[in-house]
Amino acid sequence: MNFIPVNTPKLHELEKKYVNECIKTNWFSSEGKFVKLFEKNFSSFNKRKFGVAVSNGTAALEIAVKSLNLKENSEVLIPSFSIISTANAVIKNNLKPVLIDCDLDTWNINIEDTIKKITKKTKAIVITHIYGLPVDLDKILKIAKIRNIKIIEDAAEVIGLKYKNKICGSFGDLSIFSFYANKHITTGEGGMICTNDKKLYNKCKSLRNLSFSNSVFNRYNHDDIGWNYRMTNLQAALGCAQLKKINWIIRRKREIGNRYYKKLKHCKNLILQKNTTSYARNIYWVFGIVLKNKLVSRRDKIMKILSKNNIGTRTFFYPMNKQKIFKKMKIFKKINMPVSEYISRNGFYLPSGLGLKNQEIDRVIKTILKVVS
Ligand SMILES: Cc1ncc(COP(=O)(O)O)c(C=O)c1O
């Protein structure tokens, strides 16, 4: 019985061809035509005017937050259930992260909790679309506009997904993406910031590259504390090739997710993320399950059984209010996030990569049903 990894990325001949071109032409660092081409094509795919390619999604978040130039200690609303990169970006920029709990059936930020947490000090909200389903955006965007709150849209996990027929990543003042090996489009490691705002675009571009001065003769006299978060031409070459296949990628991701969903939705001991809502169809970045009833708190045991059956799985994100490091720093003291804490303790995801075969999905389903029924 072969091992089924939690992620199996898939590259093809075109990726090889473009990467070979970088090697042959000697353009393999961050200089080279593919970086600009990838920025142009990817931002246009997301219906944005500008794109800034960076070394990963975490870097994209750090740059995006800094580019807003918010006053120290301004409040930034972030999801409690997401990757730690979001909280890190806010804290590193000397801003105050305020957590929002999530919903049990979407795993996305709870809209009412978001609105409740808005104060006079709220200057930005990071809206993160989780695991393949978008946040129901309308209400939050409307309030943010009225109150002049900036939106950073984290579309790392939903490249190609639509919210009410409009592409995710086209809603924020800035939107960020990740191209890690398990994302819909991969460059190995990589990320992008997209925006329609020329000023923000120029700031992000500058911060990505150590904020070198624009003047040729004054190059090493820097304008700001930036980073070297550049993407290489080799990575961008992969991205350009991958983007050409985005329709196939989305179709296949949905096929995988729907195959799991159909067979597991009747299982009374599992909570699944919504497959379809009035505003979107799940794109299934990963297929997650949350245990309930008699299976509560038996997650680790079940993951071990699956591993013994040669099936790879991964735990859900860990809630921000429970992070070791933030406890040490006394951030999020006495804050409870009941839904995030519950799904984090009882949730894990199943093999979901593009290289997955239908027989393998069926084997995972059969094993899960045996274990959880
Ligand atoms: C929602 C979200 N945002 C940001 C990131 C960070 O991306 P990266 O791993 O490229 O730094 C991730 C990573 O998985 C993510 O899931």
The ligand as an SDF file (V2000), in Angstrom:
LIG
                    3D

 16 16  0  0  0  0  0  0  0  0999 V2000
   -3.7990   32.2530    4.6760 C   0  0  0  0  0  0  0  0  0  0  0  0
   -2.3100   32.2810    4.5730 C   0  0  0  0  0  0  0  0  0  0  0  0
   -1.6810   33.4650    4.5200 N   0  0  0  0  0  0  0  0  0  0  0  0
   -0.3520   33.5510    4.4140 C   0  0  0  0  0  0  0  0  0  0  0  0
    0.4410   32.4280    4.3640 C   0  0  0  0  0  0  0  0  0  0  0  0
    1.9190   32.5740    4.3180 C   0  0  0  0  0  0  0  0  0  0  0  0
    2.4480   32.1310    3.1240 O   0  0  0  0  0  0  0  0  0  0  0  0
    3.9380   31.5660    3.0100 P   0  0  0  0  0  0  0  0  0  0  0  0
    3.9480   30.1830    3.5220 O   0  0  0  0  0  0  0  0  0  0  0  0
    4.2280   31.6550    1.5490 O   0  0  0  0  0  0  0  0  0  0  0  0
    4.8250   32.4770    3.7990 O   0  0  0  0  0  0  0  0  0  0  0  0
   -0.1670   31.1710    4.4120 C   0  0  0  0  0  0  0  0  0  0  0  0
    0.6420   29.9410    4.3570 C   0  0  0  0  0  0  0  0  0  0  0  0
    0.1980   28.8550    4.2550 O   0  0  0  0  0  0  0  0  0  0  0  0
   -1.5780   31.0980    4.5280 C   0  0  0  0  0  0  0  0  0  0  0  0
   -2.2110   29.9090    4.5990 O   0  0  0  0  0  0  0  0  0  0  0  0
  1  2  1  0
  2  3  1  0
  2 15  2  0
  3  4  2  0
  4  5  1  0
  5  6  1  0
  5 12  2  0
  6  7  1  0
  7  8  1  0
  8  9  2  0
  8 10  1  0
  8 11  1  0
 12 13  1  0
 12 15  1  0
 13 14  2  0
 15 16  1  0
M  END
$$$$
